[in-house]
Amino acid sequence: MSHILYTGHLHPHLEEHFLAEVARRKERDPLEPVIVLVGSNLLGIYLRRRLAERYGGHINVRFLTLLDLARALVGRAPELTGLAEYRAAAASVGDQCRYFAPVRDVAGFHRALAGTFRALRDAGLCTPEEVRRALAALDGEDKAADLADLFERYYNTIAEYPGAPEILAAARSRADDLEGLLGTGELMIYGFYDMNRGQRELLRAAAGQLSLTLFLPYSPTAAYAFAEPLRQFFLDLGCEEASVDGGEERTGDLATVQRHLFGAVGGPAAWDGTVKIISAPGEAREVREVAREILRLAGEGVPFADMAVLLRSPASYAPLFREIFDDLNIPYFLPEGEPLISLPGVRSFLLALGLAENKPPARAKVMEWVTSLTLKADTALWDVLTVEAGITRGCHDWKGPLLKLKERYLSWAQDRGSGRSSAALEAIDEMLPFLEKLFSCLEAFQAEGSWEGYVEKARVLLEQFYDEDTRESLAEVLEELAFLGKMEPKVSLRTFLEAFREAVLSRARNVGSYGREGVSIMGVMAARGLRHRVVFLAGLVEGGFPLRGRQDPVLTDRERAEINAASREELLPLSRARGQEEQLLFLQAVRSAGEHLVLSYPRMDRATGRERVPSHFLLTVGQALAGDGPMTYEALRGLPVFRRVGIDPATSDPLDVEEWDLSYLARGGPAEALVEFCPGLDRALRQERARRLDRHTAYDGLIGEETAARFWEKLDLRERTVSVTRLEEYATCPFRYFAHNVLGLEPWQEADALQMSPLDRGILIHDVLERFYSAASREGKLPISPEHVSWYRVKLRDVVREAFAQAGISGLARDVESSRVITDLLRYLRREARRGDGMVPVRFEERFEDLPGPGVKFRGRIDRIDASDGRVRVVDYKTGKKSKHDGLQLPVYIQAASTIMKVKPEDCEAYYHYVTSAGGFAVHGIDGSSWTEVWEAFTEAIRIILDGITRGRFFPYPGPKDENCGQCDYKALCPAGVGRIFSRKQGDPEMREFLALKEEEA
């Protein structure tokens, strides 16, 4: 058998020589079979088209991958998927590890182990005996023995279901059938620069039966160091080597870079625009700049199909390209396909399976899933109604609350006949059977089962709620999972769901057709051997391209080197070779450009905001172009090919309407001219101008007399009865008052099965303290003293239990919250006992109404009144954090207590008692000894507040260091930077009195 090895640059020399060689054989006999082994089916399509373009039609030229050839010899396709290999590796760990025992339960270890086992199989070590012999070379006997045992258990799981390594190994023994199978005694091999041992051994067997003609990308330079081992392997097979590199006749920047990259000094360049380097602020802007170049070239007559975007990490970049290309109507082809997880139906189904995993499902999670569906029902109303019904979680905790809510709406509909009641009733009637069907499907998922059983339950869920497109998209995933049942009889639900997510994340749907439907967006690995008129290389940052080489954590480079040395051949690849492969990949990508090469990188990391380091490959490009002296990043930025894109999106070459508008404004065009074409722009411009003023306007809460007149009923509080808490809300933040009391906006309260809201907890604690003190009063256990501590502890627990039962709180929520309440109140009572000032609690939850005040009347409730020897003390319980903004209540409490207890205000005092750890059990207040001064200050504060409300002064007040905004229910309604806006406007005369009030508080 004669073998010939052609070496040289793949583009253009090897490709041209390959095309000529095929043509020569066809001239000899047009019907003669020509069989070509290639690295990918995509490369086969490309070469078939190149032959047709160059020589017209051809017949009986077949392109096969090595695996295709092996399948044909063995007569079967591989059955093992990556998921099956991973599951087999995970199942091999069990409880029998010794060396690996500390990490046996770590999911990351299972994944790394599956990778190591695949590497061993790719090396032709497909049986436990072969693996044990190879691992015997390791110094660490414990590790080698444990790893060999794990592989044996792994092998026993997959033995009946061979994958690609096993099929390649089996094909070697059938090499005698090659000539009869292929119908020819010759085999061409094109474009490979690296092969694993299993692939090499199949070719060794083929070399004994067929004449080989090989086309290897190789040149005796450092850039091709990664291909040297394969070249040596081919020479050892007896190949006669011939170099096909001819003289480079082309000129221009692109030819200069391709000729001198990683080689002799080139340049100086002609700066003809055939090479460009783009530096963009971030990935999104980088993709837009690539799109701009694509559209410019398309306008010059370059077909989209003749352009390719090459990516080292397509999983991270491709979604950005898809999104922006879709927006700009740029057609594209994705050889890796559209990720299955990007389909809305698939994402929704993953949410549904998450409900089965976390039973009983939380209300919010169920509603998140419901709104992910394309239902005709008003799912937003469903969301509101389930909150209103107080639903938290549980398949059996939905029907009862919804039926009770339905009864309330029926009652309201009879009384008022509101349209909202009708819509709510209709929504509840739609929701109940829908949820019943959902919960029935979810209940079928038990904690443990078979793969086939879980797959069948998943199919039922799909049939019940999803369209045919989603069902078809997930059909292969479910088949793959069902296959796992052949290897594992029983698994947990969590394992099944993790495997389902893994399978979905690893799959994609075809998008487009190569060379026919647009720009190719592909990884550089998939693009090996392909040539395009225009090539874009994006994401050129350190760690992006080149990728960093990482060692196998299970079988390190040192251990792999020991195995290779003992076997006297390169069985297992080493991570340090990654740098050589990255260099060769970059060289091939650059040489694949026929007319234009555009290199781009983002300066900033979008996740962290940190500056990115440009790839050092860019320096080699700059060196090839400049040709004099060492290249630096600073020098690179000074080259004519380099373009730095700023943050400002305005451009002279706009991609869309948004960029056109920004460019128009950047050129000095009046914004008013765009108002006709941009609805809402006029209002936005007025708002922006208003916020830049040093005074308040209608855009920052000063609503004006005309608007105030519309809300007069809510703004005019004179001589009306109000709670002092309402006025305190204005003193805290006028805008908060406006949102809550004028507009009537209520914060969204999501029920939680395990935690009470602060409001509900406060109400319950007030109830507990009233019950407790009332009981203590009846039993003569007041004032609180140390001698009754045992009685207090027992009584408090009983009262807490009763209060929770009456509030309808049970289960885990009751256990968690009641323990917290009891602990806090016992600490509070101990402090009360230590105080021992002789004041005796005599009245509890005392209400007052129409209490005369300055300009208004007050209503409210006093939590506790203590009395002794003609002195009266008001105690107001606080259950949250200590606040500076509740001082207005105390003068009202003194006034009310003096009326109730028939004493002078001067004989009263009022205190806030913070009764939980959140407030640190603090106590602070005032006494009536200087009542005249206190009431005068209070009267002035109320006047300022009433005047502000009446005049419509509802500006946001963030407070010192924006402290008011932290827990505010309405902060989402305020503009960004509200503190900065407030600082600019605090000299406004409209705020003078309010700010004086805040200074008095301080």
Buried (B, 14 or more C-beta within 10 A) or exposed (E): EEBBBBBBBBBBBBBBBBBEBBBEBBEEEEEBBBBBBBBBBBBBBBBBEBBEEEBEEBEBBBBBBBBBBBBBBBEEEBBBBBBBBBBBBBBBBEEEBEBBEEBBEEEEBBBBBBBBBBBBBBBBBBBBEBBBBBBEBBEEEEBBBBBBBBBBBBBBBBEEBBBBBBBBBBBBEBBEEBBEBBEBEBBBBBBBBBBBBBBBBBBBBBBEBBBBBBBBBBBEEEBBBBBEBBBEBBEEBEBEBEEBBEEBEEEBBBBBBBBBBBBEEBBEBBEBEBBBBBBBBBBBBBBBBBBBBBBEBBEEEBBBBBBBBBBBBBEEBBBBBBEBBEEBEBEBBBBBBBBBBBBEBBBBBBBBBBBBBEBBBBBBBBBBBBBBBEEEBBBEBBBBBBBBBBBBBBBEBBBEBBEEBBEEBBEBBEEEEEEEBEBBBBBBEBBBEBBEEBBEBBBBBEEEBBBBBBBBBBBEBBEEBBEEEBBEBBEEBBEBBBBBBBBBEEBEBEBBBBBBBBBBEBBBBEBBEBBEBBBBBBBBBBBBBBBBBBBBBBBBBBBBBBBEBEBBBBBEBEBBBBBBEBBEEBBBBBBEBBBBBBBBBBBBBBBBBBBBBBBBBBBBBBEEEEEBEBBEBBBBBBBBBBBEEEBEEEBBBEBBBBBEBEEEBBBEEBBEEEBBBBBBBEEEEEBEEBBEEBEEBBEEBEBEEBBEBEBBBBBBBBBEEEEBEEBEEBBEBEEEBBBBEBBBBBBBBBBBBBBBBBEEBEEEEBBBBEBBEEEBBBBBBBBBBBBBBBBBBEEEBBBBEEEBBEEBEEBBBEBBBEBBEEBEBEEEBBEBBBEBBBEBBBEBBBEBBEEEEEBEBBBBBBEBEEBEBBBBBBBBBBBBBBBEEEBBBBBBBBBBEBBBBBBBBBBBBBBBBBEBBEBEBBBBBBBBBBBBEBBEBEBEBBBBEEBEEBBEBBBBBBBBBBEBBBBBBBBBBBBEEBEBBEEBBBBEBBEEEBBEBBEBBBEBEBBEBBBEBBEEEE
